[in-house]
Amino acid sequence: MTETAGTSRARRGARRKGITIERIFTTEGVHPYDEVTWQKRDVVQQNWKTGETIFEQRGVEFPDFWSINASTIVTTKYFRGAVGTPARETGLKQLIDRVVLTYTAAGKEHGYFATDADAEIFEHELTYALLHQIFSFNSPVWFNVGTRSPQQVSACFILSVDDSMDSILNWYKEEGFIFKGGSGAGLNLSRIRSSKELLSSGGTASGPVSFMRGADASAGTIKSGGATRRAAKMVVLDVDHPDIEEFVDTKAREEDKIRALRDAGFDMDLGGSDIHSVQYQNANNSVRVSDDFMRAVEEGSEFGLTSREDGSVIDTVDAQRLFSKIAKAAWECADPGIQYDDTINDWHTNPESGRITASNPCSEYMSLDNSSCNLASLNLLKFLRDDDTFDAATFQKVAELVITAMDISICFADFPTDPIGETTRDYRQLGIGYANLGALLMATGHGYDSDGGRSLAASITSLLTGAAYKRSAELAGVVGPYAGYARNSDAHDRVMRKHQAANDQIRTMHTMDKDIHAHATKAWEAVVKTGEKNGFRNAQASVLAPTGTIGFMMDCDTTGVEPDFSLVKFKKLVGGGSMQIVNLTIPRALHRLGYAEETVEAIVEYIADKGHVIDAPGLKPEHYEVFDTAMGARAISPMGHVRMMAAVQPFLSGAISKTVNLPESATVEEIEDVYLQGWKLGLKALAVYRDNCKVGQPLSDGGSKGEEATTEAAPEKTVEYRPMRRRLPKRRTSQTTSFAVGGAEGYLTAGTYDDGELGEIFLKFGKQGSTLAGLMDAFSIAISIALQHGVPLDTYVEKFTNLRFEPAGMTDDPDVRMAQSIMDYVFRRLALDYLDFDTRSFMGIHTAEERARQLETGSYEASSSSDDSDDDYEGELESFSQSAATRAERAEAKQEEHADEVTSGAGAASARETSTDVHSSAELLEKFQGKTADAPMCMTCGTKMRPAGSCYVCEGCGSTSGCS
């Protein structure tokens, strides 16, 4: 029987008096809610394609400093109760109270606090930290704690399957329950006999890959049955399993099937009506490699594949050839990833209870079979003071507070299966982590791929885990160590000393990381000393999760351990819609680097225009690396990501959820090198993604997989589709607009179908020669024929707006005050006349009336909003150092002043916008969001998701592809 905290307390209560909770942020006698200004907001979500309202709750209450994005995501995702009923939560206070009061009551019940006063301080400090977005629990806590639902607090699960039909069918069942709750699970299939081995009946075994088909179909069915997130799962197979080559090829071969079906006319996009016919698409696959195998790869020697029954070698393979096969499959379809078995188990605190064989779907949680882990993440930017120093002491105190709360949750938590509940209560695995590392590094002038950046990240991670284990040892002295500690004490203490030794190896570079490292060193000294006396309350303490939805809840610029994704971000507005702004971290970083205010402004405007810092006015080239991002003109190299992971890995109980991005031009050999270096640098797991390698997704070119694949594969059948021309009626409605651009006068005639859709255009100029007239006639005919063949007008608007050549400058059209060329003006005018509001607003094209309305109310769209909308909008703008509208007006005025300096350059696709929504064009969207063509569409609101660790997250509504 497991010894409970209560019986342990009764037996040794004389020396267990509870934890004393220290005040960090709060003031005695003042509740945290009374220190902030609250405002009511309307949360309305619409499908951006159809305009259909998919969620509406009005009058929700949030602090004025919470962004619209954060309050929208929390309202739609975490508020409980049916909308429109009295049971529905109506504000952040109710949400936080539901969780915090449950934790506090459980802490008191189970003897965590020395006094009732300590319990109250705990309640207030936890409330303050959540209220001010200093940290967040993982999503299941917000979903379930304090409700009538099962009190599920864990987001990460590891299952187990043995070589029997009962166990395999039970695997399907357990995964189903976990998927139904919106969580994900992982497991290792290596115990299942291979297809090269015999059954006791004399027949041949099916092998693990065949059973993967059934599990994948089950996951896909449950996902399509209405889960809030896509089913997420990890399937692991050991490299010495006889079916390893079949496993490696599974998803790569399915990609070939997707290509063939797509070319035959089937809908094979993610979420498409026919994609369900493809197998293995609901799982991430990983190969568990051993040190012996990796050494065989380096030596070019043979490697044995072993029987599942007696361990005998039943086949041998060339290790280098198999390793290349793994890399080639990852090059083709991003699967499989790699997990380094010996490294994982060398840092295992509980080897006497069993090996670590698998991970959760995102590879950050690695522990015993049939176990779970609940997560929480700290917002690193909240600990950066105004003088750009990092508050290490407060960071440590918050980490200790949060790990205390996380451990309390296991006392009352429910679990999806009895074995998972038993293991989790016996080992009490926790996963404290952080978000906003990329933003912190940029704000403090550190390049992500730099020695200084890695030193700072390592010091912070070491302090985080040191603080967590320090508190874990203190808790063990109050409520007892975890039940499995006695059996594993030597191993656990050995791993603590390994963490401490790694901390001693950090090479600090600057005053900031030296101070953090000093705190970490003291924390690890306390860990070893207190742990030897009390033991530890938790088998595991830290991981680095993707922090998808909760990252938005905390208004983080970057997720997990990731760098900044791009230098320009979306910002939602109170009145609806959004605008793009240059990251507020950038001016802070420039000031930190010593640039004068006028230089900072010039650089920020340049970034708004170009999307990168290359050749930015006044910016020193040696500072470019500070502004490197995951995507774009100065994308961080693949090994830059690997080196950052290696810097923080020695200070984590678990691993890191992160995908190493490679350009489309990357080779199989480069992926081999990434996987090899990951092993040498001591990572526990590694996944890669080559841009556009997925063919079954939007905008994928479906090209060949390289010369080798082209020569080996059979020729693919190509089905050709021809567009049909929709001719205009003989008599049609048209309108003619006279215009003047930079002194050149002209006429635009637009003809429409009976339904009002644009079908033809004609361009004439007041003064023109025969050559120009002929070119304009030819251009008009080409555009008209294309429109009649179904080319959308918005495609031409995207291509021709911002095209820059003479004549350019002021126009006589109040809706388009400046034009960079006649083409720029013509297609802006056509957009205003023939595109719907949402489409052109998405491109940043608005009428004069709409721009005026936006400056007054914060919304381009006409609305009957409440009287406090103006106050809401003002409060929204005050959270920014510089509003987008103000920057845009300054940019426009500057262009008017220098209109005569506009130079030609028909390919200037990145030219600066001239309307007040200067940073909202579709062109900038494409440039600054990076190449996200391979990201899935959000199942909730229909917008494109973006990477977060090894998963995807929607910036519009906060939905994730299985991670939290």
N, C-alpha and C positions, 0 to 999 in steps of 0.2 A: 504493500500500500504506500501511496505517496504521503509524505508527512506534510500536512497543511501548515500555513502560516499561523493559524489559530492554535493548533496543538503544540507547535514549536514554541510559541509565545508562552503558553501555559507552563511548559516545562522549564523554560529558562527566562521567565518574566522578570526575575530579580535584577538582571543586568540590561534589560531591554526597555528603554524609556522613551523611545520615539525620536524622530528627527526634529531638530530645531530649524525652522525655516526663516531665512534671512530676507528682510525687505531689500528689493533691488530698485524698483521704480515707484512703488506706491507710498502714500503718506498715511499714517495712522489716523483713523477717523474720517477719511475721505475715500469714497468708493470710486474706482476707476471710471465708471460711467459718468460721474459728475464732473470730470475734468475735460470732457470733449464736447464739441458742438455737434448736435445731431440734426439731420435734415431728412425729409421724406422725399422719396423718388418713385417714379413710375418705371417699372421694368416690363418692357414689351419687346418680345423677340419675334422677328419675321424671317421667313425663308427668303434669302436674298434673290433667289431665282423667280419664285412665284408671287412674292409679296404676301403670302398667307401668314397670318399671325399664328405662331406655334406656342407662344406662352405670353401670358399677361397677368401681372399682379401690380396693382397701383398702391401708392402710399407706403412703400416699405421704408424702414428707418435705418439709416447708416450714418456713421461719422462723416463729417464734411470732407475729410481728407482721403477717404476711400474713393478710388476711381470708379467711374461708371462701369468699366469692364469688370472690376472686382465685385462690385455689388450685384451686377447682373448674373455673374457666374454663381455666386453664393446663393442668390435668391432662387435661381432655376435648379441648381444642383442639390443644395443642402437643406433648404427650408422643408420642414415636414408638415404633413397635413394636406388634405385636398384643397386646391385653390378655390377660393370663394366660400369656404366654410369657416366657422369659428375656430376649428381645430388648426387652421393654417397658421404657421409662424409668420409674423409680420415685420420682424426686424432683427438686426444682428444681436441685440441684447438677449432675445429669447433663445437664439441659436447657441450663443456662448454659454448662457446659464444652463441650458439643457445638458451640455457636455461638462462644464466645469463643476457644477453642483453634484453631478453624479460621481465624478472623480473624487471630489472632496469628501463626500459621504462614505465612499468606499475606503478612502485613506483612513478616515476616523474609525470605521468599523474594524479594519484589519491592523490597527495599531501602528500606523506610520508616523503619527505626529506626537510630539512630546506633550503638547497642551492644546486646548481648544483655540487658544490665541494663535498657535502655529498653524492650525488648520485654516483659520480665517486669513492669515497672511498668505498661505498657499493659494487659497481661493482667489484673493485679490491680485496676487502676482501673476497667476496663470491667466486670469481675466485680462489684466493689463497687456500682457505679452500677445495674446490673441487679438485683442482689440486694436493694438497698434501694429499689427502685422509683423511682429518680431519672430514668430514661428507659427507653424500650423501642424496639426495632426494630419495623418493620412485620411483619405476620403471615407473609408468605412466608419471611422469614428463619427464624422459629421452625419453620415447616413443613419447610423443605428443607435448611438449612445443616448440614453434618456428617452427612447421611444418604446413602443410595445413590441417592436421587432426584436429578434434575437440580438443580444448586445455584442455583435461582431465588431472587433476592433482591428483585425489583421487584414493586410492587403496582399501579403505574400504567403504562398503555400508550396510545400514540397510533398508529393505523394510517393507511394511505393507500390511496385508491382512485382510479383513473383512468377515463376514459370508454371502457372496452373491456370486453367480456364476460369475457375472461381475468382482468382485474384485479378485476372484480366478484365472480367466483366465488372468486378467491383471497382476497378480503375475507371471504367466508363461512368459508372454511377457517381463516384465521388467527384470526378471532374464536372459532371453535370450540375451537381449541387453548388459547387464553387462558381461555375460560370453563371448560374442563375442569379447569384448575388452580385454579379458584376466584377468579380475578382478573377485572378488567374492562378495557375498552378504549373509546376514542372515536375518531371520525374525521369529516372534513368531506366531504359528498357533492357539493359545488358544482362539481366538475369534470365530473360526469355531465350530459350534455345534457338539456335540459328536454323536456317533452311537447309543447312548442310549436315544436320544432326538428326538422329532417329528418335521416334517416339517409343514408349514402352510397348505399344501395340505393334510395332514393326514398321509403321509408316514414317514419312518424313515430316519434320516439324514445319509449320508455316513460316516461322521467323517473325521478329518484331515489326518489320516494315509492313507486313500484311495486317497486323493488328492496329498499326497507326492509321490505316484507312478508316476503320470503324470509329476510332476515337475522333478523327478529324471530321467525319460526317456528323457525329454527335455534337461536336462543338459548333459546327456551322448551323445545325438545326436550332440549337438553343440560342445562338446569336440572332438568327432571323426571327426567333419567337418573341423578341421584344426586349432583350436585355439593354440596359442603358449604355453598355460599352461592348465592343466586339470581344468575343471570346479570346482570351490570351493564354497561351500555353507554351511550355518549353519541353522539348523531347531531346534527351541526351542518349548517346550510345558510345560505349567505350571503344577506343581505337583498335583494341585487340579482339573485338567481336567478329566472328566469321562473316557476318552480313554487313560489315562496315562500308564496303564499296556501294552496295545497293542503297544503303541509308544515305550516303553522301550524294548520290545521284537523284534522289527522289524529287526534290523540288526543281532542280535544273531541268529534268526531263518534262516536268509538268509545264515549265515555261515554254518549252517547244510546243506542247499541246495548245497552250493559250495562243501562241502565234498562229498556229495552223487554223484554229477555230476562228480567230479574229479575221484572218484573211478570207475565210469562207463566209464571212458576213455575220458571225455571231457577236453578241454584245459581251465582250470580255473585260470591260473596265471594272475596277473595284466597285462593288455594288451593282454591277450589271446583271441583267436577267439570266445570263447563261454562265456566269463565272462559277456557279455552284457545282457545275459538272467537273471542275478541276479539283484534284485532290491535294491534300497536305498544305492548304493555304491558311489554316488557322493556327499553325504552330511555328515557333522559332526552333530550328534544329541546331544542335551543337554536338561536336565530337569531343569526347573527353580523352585528351592525350596524356601520356605518361612521360616522365623524364627519359625512360629507356627508349621510347619511340622517337622523341626529339633528338636524342643522341644518335640513334640509327639514321635519322634524316641527315644530320650533319656528316656522318661517316659514310653515307651511301650504302649501308648494309641492309641485310634482310631482317624482317620483323615477323614474329610468329603470331598467328591468329589462333585463339585457344577455345577449346570446348567449354560450353557452359556447365557441363555435368562434372567433369573431372579435371579441367584445367590443362589438359594435354594439347599440344600444338597440332591442329588439324589442317593448317594451310600456312604458307609463308608468302609474304609480299615484299616487293622492293619498297622500303620506307620512303625514299625520296619520291618515287612514282605515286604512292598513295598520298603523300603530303601535297604534291602538285595537283592531284585530282581534287583534294579538298579545296585548295586555293582556286582552281579553275571553276568549280561549282559555285563558290562564293563570288567569283568574278561574273559569272553568268546571272546569278539570281540573289546574291547576298546571303545565301545559306549554303553550308553550315557555318556557324561560329566555332570558336575554339574555347575549351575550358581546360586549364592546366591542372591535372589531377594531383600531382605530387605537391605542387605549391599550395593548393587549396588545403590539403590535409596536413601539410607541415604547420599551418597556422590554426589547426583545428583544436579547440579547447576541450572537446569531449571524445577523444578517439577510443576510449574504453567502452563507450556506448554505441559505437559504430562509425564507419567511415562516412564522409560527405560524398555523396554520389551524384547529386543533382542541384538545381537552382530553381528559383522562381522564373517566370517568363522573361524578365528583363536582366537576369543574371547578377543582380546585386545581393540577393539573399541566398546564402549557401550554408546549409546546416543539415541536421539529421533528417532521415526520411520521416514522413508523417509529422511534420512540424509546421509552424507558422511564425510570422514576424509582423509586429505592427511598427509603423514608421512615423517619424516626425522630422521636420526639416526647419532649420534656423535660417533666417534671412540675413545673410552676411552684411549687406549694405546698411542694415540698421545699427551696426556696431562701429561704423565709420563716423568719427566725430567731425564737426564742422572744420576743425583744423587739419583734417585728413590723417589723423592718427587712429589706430584701431584700438577699441576699448577691450583689451584682452581679459581684464578682470571681470567685467560685466558679462562678456561672452561666456566665460567659464561658469559664472553663477547661473545664467539662464540655462546652459546645458545641464547643469546639475538639477535645476528645477524641473526641466522637461523630462529628463530620464526618470525622475521620481514619479511623475504623473504617468509615464508610459508603463512603468512597472506596476503601479496601482491598477491599471486597466486590466491586467491579466487576472487579478483577483475576482473580477465580476464578469469577465468576457465569456461569450459563448463561441463555440467552434463548429464547423460544418460536419465533422466526424469525431467519434470518440477517440480514435488513436491520435488524431491531430491535437485534440484538447488535452489528452494525457501528456503527450510529449511537450507541448508548449508550457503547460503548468509545471512540469518537472524541470525544464531547462530555461524558461522565461527569456526567450530570444527577443531582443529589441533591436531597432534600426534607426538610431538618431543620425541625422545627416544635415546637409545644408543646401541652400540655393543661392543664386546670385554671385557665384565665384567670378564668372566672366566680367560682370559689371564692376565688382570690387577691384579686380585687377586693372581694368581700364581706368577707373576713377582715381586710382593711386599711381597711375603712370607706369604700370607693369605690362609688358607684352605677355600674352598668353603662352607663347612659345619662347620663353626666355628663362635664363637661370634665376633671375629675380622673381619672376612670376611663379616658377615652380617652388622656390624656397618659401615664399609667402603661403602658397597653397598647402605645402607640406606642414608648415608650422601650425596653421589653423586646424588642419585635419588632426594632427597629433594632439593639440590642446582639446579638441572636441572629444576624441575617444578617451584621452586621459581623464578628462573631467567626468565622463560618463562612467568609466570603470571605478574612479575614486568614489563617486556617489554609490555605485553598486556595492562596493566593499563596505561602505558605511551602512547601507540598508541591510546588508547581511548581518551586521552586528545588532540590528534592531528587530527585523522580522525573519532572520535566518537566511542562509545561503540556498541556492537552488538545489532541488532534491538530488540532482545528478552530480553535484560538485564533489562530494566525498569520494566517489568512485574515480573522478577525473581530476582531482586537485593538483597532482604533480604536472599533468599536461597543461591545465589551465594556467598555473603559475608560470610554467615555462613560456607560454605564449605571451603573458604579460611582460616577462623580461625581454622577449624578442621585440615587442613594441617599444619598450624603453630603450633598448640598444639602437633600434632604428632612429628613434628621436635624437639620440646622441650623435648620429651621423649626418643630421641636417646641416648643410652649409649655409648659414644665414648670410644675407647680402646687405641688408639695410637696417636702419634703426627699427622700423616697423616689425619686421619678422624676427629680429633679435628679441624684442620685448615679448612678442607672442611665444617665441620658443622658450624664453625663460619661464613663463607661466606653465608651459607644457612640461618642462623638465621637472618642476616642483610637483605638478599633478602626477606624473608617472612615479616619482619617488613615493608619493602618498599611496598610489595604487599598490605598489609592491609591498610597502610596509603594512598598510591596513588590510590588504588581502591576505597576507600571511597570518594575520591575527583572526580575522572574521570569515575569510572565504569571500565569495562573490554571490550576489543575488541573481546575476544574469550570465548565462553562458555566452551570449553575444550582445554587443552594445551598439555597433555602428555599421551603416552601409551608406552608399551614395546612390539614392534613387533618382528617377527622372524628374520628380516634382512637377508633373504636368499641371493638373487642375489646381493643386494647392499653391503652385508658383504664381498663377494668376490671382488667386485669393490674396496673396501677400503683395501683389503689384510688383513682382520681381521682373527685372529686365532679362535675366538669363536663368536657365533651369539647371539644377544639379551642378555637375562639374563642367558643364558646357561653356564654351566661349560665347560671346555675343553672336547672334545669328546674322544681324545686319545692322547698319549704322542708322537706319531710319525705321521708326516704329509707327504702328497704328495707335490712335487715341480715340476712344469713343466719346461722343458729346452728349450732354444731358438731353438736348432736344431731339436726339436721333442722329444717325449717320456717324461718320468718323472722319478724322483728318490724319495725315501723316506728319510726324514731327521728327526732327533730328534728335537722337537719343540725348536725354538730359545729362547722361554720364559724360558725354564728349566735352562740353564746355568745362565741366568740373576737372576732367583730366588735363585739358589744355591749361587751365589756371595752375594746376598742380605742377605742370611742366615748365611754368614760368612765362607763359605768353601774355602779352598785354591785351587789354580788353578789346581794342579795335582789331587786333590780329585774330583773337578768338572769334569775333563776329564774322570776319571774312572767311575763316576756315569753316565755320558752321554753315554759312551760306553756300560755300563751295560744295560741301558734303551734301547739302540739300539738293543741289543741282546735279552732281555727278554720282553720288552714292558711294564714293570712296575718297581717300585722302591723297591719292597720288597726284603730285604737282599742286597740292593745295597752297594758296598764297601764304608765304611766311612760315609754313610748317617744315621743320628740319627733317630730312630723310631718315635720320637715326631714330626719329620718333614715330615713323610709320607703323612699326610693329605693335605699338600700343593699341592701334585701331584696327588690327587684323581681326577678321571675323570668320565664322564657319563657312560662309559663302561669299562670292563676289570677287572683285578684282584682286584683292589681296587675301585670298583664302589661306587659312592655316594649313600647313602641310600635314599629310597623314601621320608622319612620325612626330609632329608637334603634339598631336592628340595623344599618341602613345606615350610620349615622354611625360606629359602631364599626368596621365593615369598612373604611370610608374612612380611619380613623385609622391602621390597620396596613398597608394595601395598599402604600404607597410603600416599605416595607421588606421586601418579599417578592419573590423571583425569580419565583415563580409567582403563584397566586391563592389564594382562600379557599373551602373547602368549607363552605357555609352556606346555609340556606334562611331567607328572611325570612317569618316567620309573620304572617298577618293574620286578624282575626276573621271569622266567617261573615258578618257584616253589612258587610264591606268592599265597596266599589264598584269597578267597572272603572276609573273615573277615579283612584281611589287607587292601583291597581296601575300605571296609566300614570305617575303621579307618582313612585312608587318607582323604576320603570325609568329615568325621565328624570333623577331626582336621582342615581341610581347612575352614570350617564354623567358628569354634571357634577362629581361628587365624585371621579372618577378610579378607579372600580372597574374590574376586568377582566372580572368576570362577576357575575351576580345571578340568583337563582331565588326564587320566591315560593310560598307555600302558603296558600290560604284555607281556614280550618277547615271541614270537612265538604263540601269541593267534590267529593270523590270519591264517586260514587254506588255503585260496585261494591265496597263494603267494609262491614264490620260496623257496625251502628247508624246508617248513613247514612240520612237521611230521604228521599232521592230527590226532594227538592222541586224547584220550577221554578228556572230560572236567571235570574230577573228578568223584569220586564214585557216587555222587548223580545224575549227568547227565547220567552216564552209566546205572544206574538202572532204570531211568525214560525213556530213549530214546529207541526206537525200534532198534533191531539189524540191522546193516548196511550190505548191500550186498557187498562182496569183489570180485573184478574182478582180476584174476591173469594173468600176462603177462610173457611169457618166451622169453628170447633172442634167436635168431637164429645164429647158427655158420656159419661163412664164412670161408670155408676151403681154404688153400693155394693151388695153382696149383702144380702138381707133379714136374714140373721143375720150380724153382723160383730163382730169383736173390738174392744173399746174399753177405755180405762183412764181413771180419774178421779184428778186431782191436786188436793188441797186446798192453798191458798196464802194468805198474808197479805202485803199490800204496804202499808206505812205505816199499819198498824192496820186496814186494810180486808180482810175475809176473803172468799174466793170459792172456786169449784170450776171446774176446767177438765176437760172430758170430750173425749177425742179418739178417733174411730173410724177403723179402718183397713180396707183391702182384705185379701184373703187373702194377698197377697205382703208385707204389712206397711207398704205405702205409706199415708200419711195421706190420708183422704178427707173428713173432717168434723170440726168442733169445736162445742162448746156451752159457753157461759160463764154461770155463775150466781153471784150474790153473796148473802152471808148476810143483809145488811140492805139493802134497795133498794125504791124506789118503783116504781110501775107504769111510769112513763116510762122509767126506767133499764133496767128489765127488758125492756121492748119494744125499746129501742135495742140492748141486748146480743143479744137474739134475732135481730133483723134483721141485725146485724153478723155473727153466727155463721152465719146462713143464706147471706149474701153470700159469706163466705170459703169455706164448704163447697161451694157451687155452683161457684165459681171453681176450687177444687182439683179437682173432678170434671171440669172442662172443660180440665184440663191446665196451669193456672197453677202454676209450680213454687213449692214452699214457700219456697225460699230467696229468691224475689222478695219475698214478704211479710216475711220476716225482715229483709231489707235496708231495707224501707220503714218498718216499725213499731218496730224496735229504736231506742233513743235518743229516741223520742217522749216529750216531757216535759209532764206535767200532774199535778195532784193526783188521787187520793192517790199519793204517791211516798215513797221512803225504804227503810228496812230491810225485808227479807223474812224468812220462816222457812225458806227454801230454801237449803241450804248451797252449792248449785251456782250460785245467782244471789243473791248476798248483798245487793246493792243494786239497786233498780229505779227508773227515773225516771217510770214510770207503770205502770198495769196492763197496757197494751198492750206496753210494753217488756218486762215480765216474761213475759207469755204467750208471746210469740214467741221469746224466749230459751229458755224451757222447751221449746217445740215443736222448736226447732233442736237442742237437746241430745238430745231423744228420737227425732227422726226424720231428721235430716240426718247424712250420713257425716262422719267425722272431718275429712277434708281440706277439705270445703266449709265447715263451721262454723269450723274453725281459720283458714281464709282470712278469715273474717268476724270473728275474734277472740273466739269464743264457746267457752269450755272449762269442763269440770267442775272441782269443787274438787280432786279427785284429780289431774287433769291440771295444774292450776296449781301444786299442791304439787310435782309431779314436775318441772315446768319450773324452779322455784326451786332444786331440788336437783341436777338433772342438765343443765339447759340445754335440755331437749326436753320438749314437751308429750306426745309420743308414747311409748308403752311400747316399750322397746328392750332388746336384749341386747348393748349396746355394750361395748367394752373397758373395762378398769379405769381407763384414763387419760382417760376422757371428761370426768370432773369437772375434771381439770387443764386439758384443752383448753378447756372452757367458761370456766373462770376466766381463762385467758389471753386468751380472746376478749373478755371483759368489760373486762379491764384496758386494752384498746386504746381504750376509750371513756372520756370524762371523767365520764359519768353513765350507768348502765345503764337500759334501758327499764323493767325490772321495778321498780327502785328508784323511778323517777319515778312509775310507775303506782301503787305502794303509797302514796306520799305524796299523790297526787291523790285516791285512794280515801279515805284517812284524813281528808283535808280535806273531802271531800264528806260523810262521816259526821258530822263536827263541825258542818257547816252544813246538815244535811239539811232543817231547817225553813225554810231560805231559798230552797229550790227554787221557782222561779216557773213559772207556766203558760206555754204557748207551743207549741201543737201543731205548729207548723212548724219547731221547732228541730232541724233535721236535723244540725247540727254539734255537738250536745251532747257533753260529755266522757264517754268510756267509764269504767265504774266497776270493771271487773275488772282483774286484774293485767296483762292484755294490752291496756291502754288505747289504744294507738296502732295497733291492728291491724284495726279494723273495715273492712268493705267500703266503708262510706260514706266513711271517711277515705281509703281507697285511691283511690276515684273522685275525691275532691276534690284530693288532693295530687299525684296522678300527672298531672293535667290532662286536657284533652280529647284522648285518644289513640285515639278511636274509629276514626280513619282509618289508624292504623298497622297494618301487616300482622301476622299471627300468625307466630310463629317456626316455621320449618320443622323445627327439631330437637326442641324440647321443647313446643311448642304454646302458649306464653305470649305475651302481647301485647308487641310491641317498642315502642321509643320512638325519637324522632328523634335522629340524631347527624350534624350537618352536613346534607348533602342525602341522607343514607341513613338506615337504621334499624338499631338494635342491640338485642339481647335482654339484659336484665339478669339473666335466669335462667341462661343458658348461654353468653352471649358471642357468639352467632352474629350476623352482620351481613348486610345486604342488598347486599353487593358491595364495601364499603369496609373499610379496615383501619387 
